[in-house]
């Protein structure tokens, strides 16, 4: 039997709630699971093993990054299962217990790849597996389904995007398309079952704005990493190979030692990169969970997108580079791309729609909640950018994230 608003509030106040979280070794899922745990709730994590590690070992490695020892945490349980299998691949007895004990469910598991060649895998995670999670949520006494979606279910659109369900057929990539389909399935199933539903639609999420720490280095990080990759290649060529390849690409070392990279990047007409730090996402998500007891759809976005020109300036300042510019599309047509621009653009093409995004996400409903809670989203300024990128370099863009953990000899997640 589903719970009333009063019962939900009372159970949460007593911390008499068991949350089931999917995707708990992922970036958003792990942060949400830790946040729920830190707030005193009991948390069950549905996690699959991989070729090298059991589900518990995978979770333990990630949670150690947060400073949490699984052996010292009685309110946390890891369930080894597969969301893409019926009953999650569990025995009926184990599955039935999971159904009985789940009070609220946070579905965070997702495949965030944009590549069309991976469509089958992405659809399996973002669409097909959603139904398995919904089957569990609607089979027992679970009374709240929390679905982590994305603001980009809006698809290819310029201008205002409603903080509501809007049917669309045109998308930038398979990720947007499958998250749209998954969200539709969640809305239909929860409505039919009378299950309270909150949908959280973040834009692009990066690391912690206060510490710079992160477990994921894609999206915001990828363009910066790409630029540094080419900087290092041609700097090494200049130092060890007389710089012939660098010269052909127009790359040189300036008198002060900075590296000149002649790269123009197309900017939008007023649009920018909509990015939010994970610490803001967590605060917003918890505020919505506490306030929205009947369920709704919320955009968790930045009302001050970062302009591409600013991102380029931050990168050049921090990493001692010059020569990069944000230009209009017409400028690239009047003066064709040079050799370096052609190569770099090929790397960045998959992210280019987000770097000059003209979508404006409605935030009327979420703003009403966040203003009452005193939660605001910081604009990505140089100081935050520096903290995040220095941590990324220190972690070698994820390759050294767990290297100080003596229990781990495998590659990162």
C-alpha positions, 0 to 999 in steps of 0.5 A, spaced: 500 500 500 502 506 497 504 512 503 500 518 504 504 525 504 504 525 512 507 518 512 512 519 507 514 525 511 514 521 518 518 515 515 523 520 513 524 524 519 525 517 523 530 515 518 525 509 517 526 508 510 530 503 505 532 506 499 534 502 493 539 505 488 541 503 481 548 505 478 551 506 485 558 505 482 557 511 477 558 518 478 551 521 480 549 514 483 555 513 487 554 521 490 547 520 491 548 513 495 553 516 499 549 523 500 543 518 502 547 514 507 550 520 510 543 523 512 542 517 516 538 512 511 539 505 510 541 504 503 541 498 498 545 498 492 544 494 486 550 493 482 553 488 477 560 484 478 565 485 472 570 480 469 575 482 475 571 484 481 565 482 485 559 487 486 562 488 493 569 489 491 567 495 486 562 498 491 568 498 496 573 501 491 568 507 489 566 508 497 573 508 499 574 514 495 569 517 499 572 515 505 567 510 507 569 503 509 563 498 507 565 494 513 564 499 518 557 501 515 551 497 517 546 501 514 549 499 507 548 493 503 550 491 496 546 486 492 549 483 486 545 483 480 544 485 473 538 490 471 538 488 464 536 481 466 529 479 469 528 479 477 535 482 476 538 475 475 537 473 483 533 467 486 526 468 487 527 468 494 532 474 494 528 478 489 522 478 493 526 480 499 528 486 495 521 487 493 519 487 500 524 492 503 525 497 498 521 503 500 524 508 495 528 507 489 533 512 486 534 509 479 541 512 476 543 507 472 545 509 465 549 509 459 552 516 457 555 514 451 553 518 445 556 513 439 551 511 434 555 504 434 553 503 441 546 503 440 544 496 442 548 497 448 545 504 450 538 502 449 539 496 453 541 500 459 537 506 458 530 503 455 529 496 456 533 495 463 528 501 466 522 496 465 526 491 470 527 496 475 519 499 474 517 491 475 520 491 482 518 498 484 511 497 482 511 489 485 511 491 492 510 497 497 515 501 494 511 508 495 516 513 491 520 512 485 526 517 483 528 517 476 535 521 474 534 523 467 537 529 463 535 535 461 537 533 454 530 529 453 528 535 450 532 533 444 534 538 438 531 544 440 532 552 440 529 556 445 525 554 451 524 547 454 518 546 459 519 543 466 514 537 464 513 531 459 514 534 452 513 528 446 519 529 441 522 525 435 528 529 434 535 528 438 542 530 437 544 523 439 542 516 441 543 518 449 538 523 448 533 519 444 534 513 449 533 517 456 527 520 453 524 513 451 526 511 458 523 517 461 516 516 458 516 509 460 517 511 467 512 516 467 507 511 464 508 505 469 508 510 475 502 513 473 498 506 472 501 503 479 499 510 483 507 510 484 509 517 486 514 519 481 520 525 481 524 526 475 530 529 476 533 532 469 540 535 470 544 538 465 552 537 464 554 535 471 562 536 473 566 535 479 565 538 486 566 546 485 569 546 492 574 541 492 575 539 485 574 532 486 571 527 481 570 520 479 568 522 472 572 526 467 568 526 460 563 532 458 566 538 461 573 535 461 574 532 455 575 538 450 580 540 455 583 533 455 583 533 448 587 540 447 592 538 452 593 532 448 595 536 442 599 541 446 603 535 449 604 531 442 607 538 439 611 540 445 615 533 445 616 534 437 619 541 438 623 538 444 625 532 441 624 532 433 626 539 431 619 541 431 617 539 424 610 536 425 609 542 430 611 547 424 606 543 419 600 544 424 602 551 425 604 550 433 610 553 436 613 555 442 612 563 444 618 567 447 615 566 454 615 558 453 607 558 452 605 554 447 601 557 441 595 552 438 592 555 432 585 553 433 578 556 432 572 553 435 565 555 433 561 558 438 553 559 438 549 565 437 548 567 445 548 559 447 553 556 451 555 550 455 550 548 461 554 545 467 553 544 474 557 541 479 555 535 483 555 538 490 549 543 487 546 537 484 546 533 490 543 539 494 538 540 489 536 533 489 535 532 496 531 539 496 526 536 491 526 530 494 524 533 501 519 538 498 516 534 492 511 529 495 506 528 490 511 528 484 513 532 479 519 533 473 525 538 475 530 541 471 537 541 475 541 546 471 545 552 471 541 559 469 548 562 467 551 557 462 558 558 461 560 561 454 565 558 450 570 564 449 570 563 457 572 556 457 577 557 452 580 563 456 580 559 462 584 553 459 589 557 456 590 561 462 591 555 466 595 551 461 600 556 458 597 556 451 595 561 446 592 562 439 585 559 441 579 563 439 571 562 439 569 564 432 562 564 428 561 559 423 561 564 418 569 565 420 570 558 419 567 558 412 571 564 410 578 562 412 577 554 411 580 550 417 587 549 418 590 542 419 590 542 426 583 545 427 581 539 422 584 534 427 581 537 433 574 538 431 574 531 429 575 529 436 570 534 439 565 534 434 560 529 439 560 535 444 560 541 439 552 541 440 553 542 447 558 547 447 554 552 443 547 550 446 541 554 445 536 550 449 533 554 455 531 550 460 525 552 464 526 552 472 520 555 475 518 549 479 525 547 481 527 555 483 521 555 487 523 549 491 531 551 491 529 559 493 526 556 500 532 552 501 537 557 500 540 553 494 544 556 488 548 554 483 555 557 482 557 559 475 563 556 473 568 561 474 576 560 473 577 558 480 572 553 480 575 551 473 582 551 476 580 546 482 577 541 477 582 541 472 588 540 477 584 535 480 583 531 473 590 532 471 593 529 478 588 523 477 591 523 470 583 523 467 581 517 472 587 513 470 590 514 477 584 515 481 584 509 485 592 507 485 593 509 492 588 504 494 593 497 496 587 493 495 586 495 488 590 492 482 585 493 477 584 499 472 579 504 474 571 503 473 
